[in-house]
Amino acid sequence: MPTAFYNALNGTDVAPDVLKTSVLQISRITAILLIISYGFYIFFNMRSHHSIYDAIFLKDEHADADRHEDIIKPKLTLTESIMALAISITLVTLMAIFLVMEIPYIVEHNGVSDLFMGLILVPLVEKAAEHITAIDEAWDNTMNLALAHVLGATIQTALFNAPLAVVVGWGLGRELNLNFDLFPMVVVILSIIVVGNFLKDRKSNYLEGALLVIVYIIIAVAAFYYPNPVGHGGAEAGAEASAEGH
């Protein structure tokens, strides 16, 4: 909505400063409402209608191809589970910090676009564990669990992580908004339509999977060649190199 608002009024009689302020206010209000929506989503899943999901996931667990092997595996105690989670969260946090610190250097010195970095590389690395888990569950024919991992992470990013960044930036005095470029917004909308059409019949096969992978590769290629804004990231480094050459 902030993107549509900005593109609808950009270039009109509305002053740029007024438009920028309006988009920022819309983004902050939208961010708060999205976080509230995520709260409703969590409450729906965990409290009011959790029995629906419990029954579906239980059916998947019984249909697991290697369930008999999982049952005999030694289980962690509560203390061991808490320790494992604490260590995992610490390591993942450190890895995320190191990754974010390297992003400017990669964009400026390796010819990687901002969009390719943010849309492809960072999510691919950040969600690697969830991707592997989803693939393993799909291999075991527990599709509901696989979809829950993939779609759950996507919903969390859209309804909580991105809006939370806007709210935190608001608290830190940063003018962070939800006014994305038109190209990534179109890509996201088309991706939702494609995936939704494949999932609506509640069935899948290798053809649909292969087509989804091909769509993902096409998006990655387009993102790789999408230019950075002038004076930002790799574009700035390229401009400096060109100036030095002249």
C-alpha positions as a printed NumPy array, in Angstrom:
array([[  0.   ,   0.   ,   0.   ],
       [  2.778,   2.558,   0.731],
       [  4.35 ,   1.672,  -2.631],
       [  1.05 ,   2.132,  -4.47 ],
       [  0.434,   5.416,  -2.635],
       [  3.874,   6.756,  -3.547],
       [  3.717,   5.744,  -7.225],
       [  0.202,   7.142,  -7.582],
       [  1.188,  10.608,  -6.321],
       [  4.816,  10.804,  -7.433],
       [  5.22 ,  13.413, -10.132],
       [  1.934,  15.161,  -9.302],
       [  1.359,  18.519,  -7.608],
       [  2.094,  17.012,  -4.193],
       [  5.357,  18.366,  -2.799],
       [  8.129,  15.727,  -2.51 ],
       [  8.645,  16.44 ,   1.205],
       [  4.936,  16.117,   1.923],
       [  4.76 ,  12.885,  -0.085],
       [  7.781,  11.449,   1.727],
       [  6.278,  12.31 ,   5.127],
       [  2.912,  10.816,   4.171],
       [  4.506,   7.574,   2.969],
       [  6.496,   7.343,   6.195],
       [  3.388,   7.823,   8.35 ],
       [  1.403,   5.296,   6.291],
       [  4.282,   2.805,   6.617],
       [  4.446,   3.165,  10.399],
       [  0.697,   2.777,  10.862],
       [  0.671,  -0.169,   8.45 ],
       [  3.584,  -1.768,  10.321],
       [  1.7  ,  -1.586,  13.623],
       [ -1.43 ,  -3.076,  12.044],
       [  0.598,  -5.897,  10.438],
       [  2.149,  -6.791,  13.796],
       [ -1.354,  -6.869,  15.313],
       [ -2.433,  -9.131,  12.441],
       [  0.467, -11.453,  13.194],
       [ -0.657, -11.566,  16.82 ],
       [ -4.122, -12.68 ,  15.698],
       [ -2.495, -15.285,  13.435],
       [ -0.413, -16.715,  16.287],
       [ -3.394, -16.755,  18.667],
       [ -5.497, -18.521,  16.018],
       [ -2.809, -21.168,  15.52 ],
       [ -1.751, -21.672,  19.122],
       [ -4.919, -21.137,  21.141],
       [ -8.364, -20.807,  19.577],
       [ -8.059, -23.259,  16.646],
       [ -4.915, -25.209,  17.468],
       [ -6.843, -28.517,  17.414],
       [ -7.267, -28.2  ,  13.633],
       [ -3.541, -27.96 ,  13.09 ],
       [ -2.765, -30.635,  15.693],
       [ -4.963, -33.133,  13.849],
       [ -3.393, -32.339,  10.47 ],
       [  0.17 , -32.539,  11.774],
       [ -0.567, -35.741,  13.703],
       [ -1.859, -37.329,  10.504],
       [  1.33 , -36.278,   8.732],
       [  3.493, -37.729,  11.496],
       [  1.777, -41.094,  11.163],
       [  2.28 , -40.94 ,   7.391],
       [  6.   , -40.215,   7.798],
       [  7.961, -42.704,   5.683],
       [ 10.728, -43.133,   8.268],
       [  8.641, -42.601,  11.407],
       [  9.736, -45.959,  12.821],
       [ 13.355, -44.792,  12.651],
       [ 12.595, -41.456,  14.317],
       [ 10.773, -43.147,  17.203],
       [ 13.778, -45.246,  18.258],
       [ 16.208, -42.319,  18.119],
       [ 17.353, -41.045,  21.55 ],
       [ 15.49 , -37.895,  22.619],
       [ 16.904, -34.792,  24.296],
       [ 15.813, -33.922,  27.812],
       [ 14.235, -30.544,  28.588],
       [ 17.536, -29.18 ,  29.922],
       [ 19.461, -30.431,  26.908],
       [ 16.842, -28.921,  24.574],
       [ 17.08 , -25.518,  26.285],
       [ 20.878, -25.587,  26.077],
       [ 20.785, -26.602,  22.412],
       [ 18.338, -23.784,  21.62 ],
       [ 20.449, -21.226,  23.508],
       [ 23.623, -22.277,  21.665],
       [ 21.821, -22.345,  18.31 ],
       [ 20.291, -18.889,  18.805],
       [ 23.681, -17.473,  19.797],
       [ 25.451, -18.936,  16.77 ],
       [ 22.68 , -17.897,  14.366],
       [ 22.755, -14.348,  15.79 ],
       [ 26.521, -14.118,  15.322],
       [ 26.266, -15.486,  11.791],
       [ 23.549, -12.939,  10.977],
       [ 25.702, -10.093,  12.313],
       [ 28.721, -11.24 ,  10.3  ],
       [ 26.57 , -11.618,   7.191],
       [ 25.08 ,  -8.13 ,   7.494],
       [ 28.529,  -6.615,   8.07 ],
       [ 29.789,  -8.157,   4.821],
       [ 26.858,  -7.027,   2.67 ],
       [ 28.212,  -3.516,   1.826],
       [ 31.591,  -4.935,   0.778],
       [ 30.013,  -7.651,  -1.39 ],
       [ 27.678,  -5.176,  -3.102],
       [ 30.33 ,  -2.53 ,  -3.699],
       [ 33.271,  -4.714,  -4.759],
       [ 31.793,  -7.85 ,  -6.327],
       [ 29.207,  -6.464,  -8.731],
       [ 26.25 ,  -7.933,  -6.84 ],
       [ 23.096,  -5.816,  -6.904],
       [ 21.296,  -4.764,  -3.752],
       [ 18.128,  -6.495,  -4.929],
       [ 19.879,  -9.819,  -5.616],
       [ 21.535,  -9.647,  -2.213],
       [ 18.321,  -8.825,  -0.337],
       [ 15.892, -10.932,  -2.36 ],
       [ 17.987, -14.048,  -3.067],
       [ 21.259, -14.444,  -1.159],
       [ 20.315, -13.265,   2.339],
       [ 17.022, -15.233,   2.553],
       [ 18.73 , -18.301,   1.056],
       [ 21.441, -18.283,   3.724],
       [ 19.232, -17.118,   6.59 ],
       [ 16.555, -19.779,   5.984],
       [ 18.937, -22.598,   5.008],
       [ 18.006, -24.762,   8.002],
       [ 14.275, -24.347,   7.331],
       [ 14.79 , -25.143,   3.645],
       [ 16.614, -28.374,   4.477],
       [ 13.956, -29.321,   7.034],
       [ 11.153, -28.657,   4.551],
       [ 12.883, -30.739,   1.861],
       [ 13.384, -33.607,   4.319],
       [  9.725, -33.487,   5.382],
       [  8.533, -33.362,   1.773],
       [ 10.777, -36.342,   0.999],
       [  9.062, -38.217,   3.848],
       [  5.656, -37.338,   2.333],
       [  4.671, -35.063,   5.242],
       [  3.644, -32.169,   3.022],
       [  1.637, -30.253,   5.616],
       [  4.652, -30.041,   7.91 ],
       [  6.838, -28.977,   4.978],
       [  4.382, -26.242,   3.959],
       [  4.058, -25.117,   7.569],
       [  7.81 , -24.532,   7.737],
       [  7.987, -22.679,   4.418],
       [  4.791, -20.637,   4.594],
       [  5.116, -20.018,   8.332],
       [  8.504, -18.375,   7.853],
       [  7.149, -16.318,   4.946],
       [  4.16 , -15.099,   6.961],
       [  6.435, -14.218,   9.869],
       [  8.687, -12.155,   7.602],
       [  5.776, -10.295,   5.99 ],
       [  3.637,  -9.687,   9.081],
       [  6.258,  -9.358,  11.813],
       [  9.924,  -9.033,  10.824],
       [  9.575,  -6.28 ,   8.207],
       [  7.008,  -4.23 ,  10.207],
       [  9.114,  -4.647,  13.357],
       [ 12.1  ,  -3.157,  11.511],
       [  9.971,  -0.1  ,  10.659],
       [  8.809,   0.277,  14.275],
       [ 12.344,  -0.148,  15.672],
       [ 13.67 ,   2.346,  13.138],
       [ 10.929,   4.742,  14.264],
       [ 12.119,   4.402,  17.837],
       [ 15.733,   5.011,  16.778],
       [ 14.821,   8.073,  14.739],
       [ 15.402,   6.365,  11.383],
       [ 12.974,   7.096,   8.538],
       [ 12.503,   3.474,   7.504],
       [  9.343,   2.868,   5.48 ],
       [  7.55 ,   0.152,   3.496],
       [  7.84 ,   1.96 ,   0.156],
       [  9.581,  -0.731,  -1.862],
       [ 10.587,  -0.419,  -5.505],
       [  7.887,  -1.322,  -7.986],
       [  9.883,  -4.205,  -9.501],
       [ 10.259,  -6.324,  -6.314],
       [  6.623,  -5.651,  -5.428],
       [  5.489,  -6.987,  -8.814],
       [  7.786,  -9.997,  -8.381],
       [  6.327, -10.784,  -4.962],
       [  2.719, -10.452,  -6.165],
       [  3.325, -12.668,  -9.211],
       [  5.12 , -15.24 ,  -7.038],
       [  2.16 , -15.387,  -4.662],
       [ -0.235, -15.894,  -7.589],
       [  1.904, -18.686,  -9.095],
       [  2.409, -20.564,  -5.826],
       [ -1.228, -20.072,  -4.818],
       [ -2.469, -21.568,  -8.088],
       [ -0.228, -24.598,  -7.621],
       [ -1.425, -25.157,  -4.045],
       [ -5.15 , -24.567,  -4.428],
       [ -5.868, -28.164,  -5.529],
       [ -3.964, -29.472,  -2.443],
       [ -1.885, -31.721,  -4.702],
       [  1.551, -31.472,  -6.24 ],
       [  3.974, -33.376,  -8.431],
       [  7.478, -33.103,  -9.821],
       [  6.309, -30.981, -12.774],
       [  4.899, -28.242, -10.533],
       [  7.985, -28.403,  -8.348],
       [ 10.294, -28.054, -11.345],
       [  8.265, -25.1  , -12.663],
       [  8.451, -23.352,  -9.285],
       [ 12.239, -23.807,  -9.209],
       [ 12.459, -22.373, -12.744],
       [ 10.325, -19.369, -11.724],
       [ 12.663, -18.824,  -8.76 ],
       [ 15.719, -18.933, -11.049],
       [ 14.108, -16.434, -13.439],
       [ 13.468, -14.06 , -10.519],
       [ 17.066, -14.522,  -9.347],
       [ 18.435, -13.689, -12.808],
       [ 16.268, -10.571, -13.085],
       [ 17.305,  -9.479,  -9.587],
       [ 20.978, -10.001, -10.421],
       [ 20.781,  -7.622, -13.395],
       [ 18.56 ,  -5.073, -11.627],
       [ 20.695,  -1.899, -11.272],
       [ 21.412,  -0.272,  -7.949],
       [ 20.172,   3.277,  -7.349],
       [ 22.642,   5.955,  -8.433],
       [ 25.103,   6.742,  -5.641],
       [ 24.242,   3.597,  -3.695],
       [ 26.018,   0.301,  -3.222],
       [ 27.651,  -1.142,  -6.325],
       [ 26.438,   1.768,  -8.442],
       [ 28.471,   4.153,  -6.296],
       [ 31.559,   1.968,  -6.583],
       [ 31.072,   1.744, -10.365],
       [ 30.711,   5.523, -10.662],
       [ 33.917,   6.053,  -8.661],
       [ 35.781,   3.564, -10.859],
       [ 34.516,   5.317, -13.985],
       [ 35.56 ,   8.702, -12.632],
       [ 39.03 ,   7.393, -11.835],
       [ 39.326,   5.968, -15.37 ],
       [ 38.555,   9.373, -16.881]])
